[in-house]
Amino acid sequence: MVAKTLTLQAILSNGVATVRQTLGRMFSAMAAEKAKKWRKLVLTPVFAIVQSCATSSFSVESWSGEVTMRMNKLAALVVGTTLLCLLLISATGLKGSNTSPASGKVAPDFTLQDSEGASVNLSAYKGRVVLLDFWATWCHGCQTEIPWYVEFQNRYKSRGLAAIGVSMDDDGWKSVKPFLQQNKLNYPVVIGNQALAKVYGVDALPVTLLIDRQGKIVRTHAGMVDKSSFEHEIQALLREK
């Protein structure tokens, strides 16, 4: 029988992609400092191993017991490493101890520089409705939300909406500037720090706040927003004078 070449990549690519997306979403829900640690220690090496296996190939003459055994071992590797990731995530916990400022309280002020070096001072936005988004380039939920916020900024800027992005990437502009060049955000982005995350109660990403024209926090959304409901909240605040 003519030997057939079976490429494991074709068999496992869909499964690997699904696992990558699922674990990516879970890491997006972790505190930034925990996510950085476990992504480096677990997620990156795990997928290096899986990818190496998935791109390998071998020749067989038939679907023999030996081939089945090798396939089963590879499946066990994928499942085992995935379970290891989940156990480690569970051990570290997904929640932190920071407490978000209560609704109705004045939003803590800050002054940080944007990608062009210009100062962004939150208190200077008083009189406008502020969409304050804490995000990171590695956060899958954040990547989903950002195009929505760009859309809202285009649609409601003339009515007084001002979006501000606060990146929590540990390597700062090294990751953020390429992201901004690729995605063309239409609102200022600054690099946050742990002190700012603490006063805003940010221990997981994404976190989005709506601040009214008087500078008071009206809504705090931990996790991805519902686009339609969130837009209605923006519209309601814009109607207030």
N, C-alpha and C positions, 0 to 999 in steps of 0.2 A: 504494500500500500504506500502510495506517495505520502511522504511526511507532510503534516500540516503545521503551520506556525500559528500558535494561539497567542495573541497579544493581550496580556492581562489588563492593559490600560482600557481596552474596549469593554471588558467585563466589569471593571471596578470604577470607571470614571464617574458614572452617575452616583454610585454609593459614596465615593470619596467626596464629591461635591456637596452632597446632602449633609454628610457629617460635618464638613468644613463650615457650611452655612449655619447649621444648628449650634455648633460650639461657638462660632463667631458671635451669634446673637447672645449666647449665654455670657461670653466674656464681655460683651458690650454692656451687660447689666451689672458688672462688677465695679467696685470702686476703682478709680484710675490707677492707683498705686498697686493694688492687688492684680488688676488686669495685666499691667506691664510685667509684673513678676511671673505670673503663671503662663502668660503667652510665651515668654522667653524660655521658661523651664519645661513647659509641657507641650503647648500647641505647636510651636515651630518645629521642635525635633520629631514630634509624632508624625506630622504631615511630611517631613523630610523622609522618614522611613516608609510611610505609605506610598508617597509619590515614587520613591525608588522602586518599590515593589510593583507599583501599577504600570511603570514604564518598561519593566523587564519583559522578556518574551522567552519562550522555550518551544522546542519542536517535539511533536509526538506523532506516533503512527495511528493511534486510536485513543478513544476515551477509556483508557485503562484505569485499573484501580490505583495505580501509582499517581496518575494525573489527578484523579479525584482527591487522593490524600494530600497532594501538594496544594490543590485549590482550597481544601478544607483548612489547611494550616494557614494559608494566606488570609482566608476569611476570619479565622480565629485571631490573627494578628490585628486586623482592622477592628474587630469587635472588642478585643482585649484592651487595645490602646484607647479606644473611645471610652470604655468603662473606667479606665484609669483616670482619664481627664475629668469625667463626671464626679468620681470620688474625690479627687483633689479639689475640684471646685466646691463641692459640698463641704469639705473640711475647712476651707478658708472662709466660707460664708459669703452671701451675696449682699448683705446689708451692712451698712456702717453705722456710726453713732452720731453723725452730724444731724442737726435739727434745722429745717428750713425756717426762715423768718415767717411769722404768721401773716395771713392775709390782712390787709388794712394797715400794716406797718410800713414805714418809709423804707424803700429799698436801700440797702447799704451802698454808700457811694464808693466809687473807685476811679482811678485815672491810670490808664494803660495805653501803650502805644500800638498803633495798627501797623500793617505791613509796610507802610510808607514812612513810618516814624512819626506820624501825627498823633497827638494826644487825643484819647477818647475819654471824656469825663461824663459819667452817667448823669450827674446832677445838671449838666448843661442841656439835657434832653427834657427837662421839665417843661410841660406844656404840650408834649407829644405822648402818644401811646407807645410804649417801648416793648418790643419783643426781644427778650434777653435769652439767648440760646447757649447753654453749656454743652459742648460737643467735643469730639475728637475724630481724627482722620480714620482711626481703626474701628470706630463705632458704626456698626451696620445700620442701626436705627437712625443715627444722626445723618448718615448718607441718604437715607430715604426722606428725611424731613427737610433737609436743606433746600432742595428744589422747590418745595412748598413755600418756604420762607422767602425765597427769591421771588416767587410768584406773588405772594402777599405784599412784599415790599414794592413791587412794580404797580400793583393794583391800588394800594392804599396810601402810598407815600404822600400824595397830594392832599389827602384827608388828615394827615398827621401821624401816620405810623412810622416808626423808626426801629428797624431791626439791628441788633448788635450780636455778633457771635463771639463767644469766649471759648477758645480752644484749650483743652486740657491735655494736649499732647506733651509728653515729658521732654521730648527733644525740640519743642517749640517750633520756630520758623523752619527748621530743617525739613520737617514733614508738612507743615502747614502751607508754606509758600508754593510748593509744587501743586498742592491740592487747589489752592486759590487760582493758580494759573490755568489749571485744567477745567475748573468748574465755574469760573467767572461770577463770583458772588457780587451782588450789587449793594452790599451794606458792609460797614466796617467790621473787621475781625481783629481781636486782640488775643494775646496769650495769657491765660489765667495762671493762678498759682494755688497752692494748698491753703493759704490764708484766705483767699477769696472764696474758694470752694467751701471752706468751713463756715464762713459767715452766711453763705447762701444755702448751707445744708446739702451740698452736692457730694454724695458719696457713690453715685452711680450715674451712668450716662445713657441716653440724653436726659437733660433737665431743661425745661423751657418755662420762663416766667413771663407773665403779662403785667406791666406796670402802667398805672393810669396817668393822666395828665398832671396830677398832683404829686407824682413820684412815689405813690403807694403801690405795694404789691397786691394785685387782685387775684391772680391765679398762679399756681405752681404745678406744673405737669412733670412728674417723674416718670420716665419712660416715654415711648412714642405717643404723640398726640393723635387724636382722631381729626383728620384734616377738616372735615365739614364742620364738626362741632367747634373746633378751635377757631375756624374762620368766623363763625357766628359770635364767638366771644370777642374777637377783634372788632367786628362790626358794632357790637353793643358798646364797647368802650369808646370807639370813635364817635359815636352819637352823643356821648356825654361831653359837656363843656365845662 
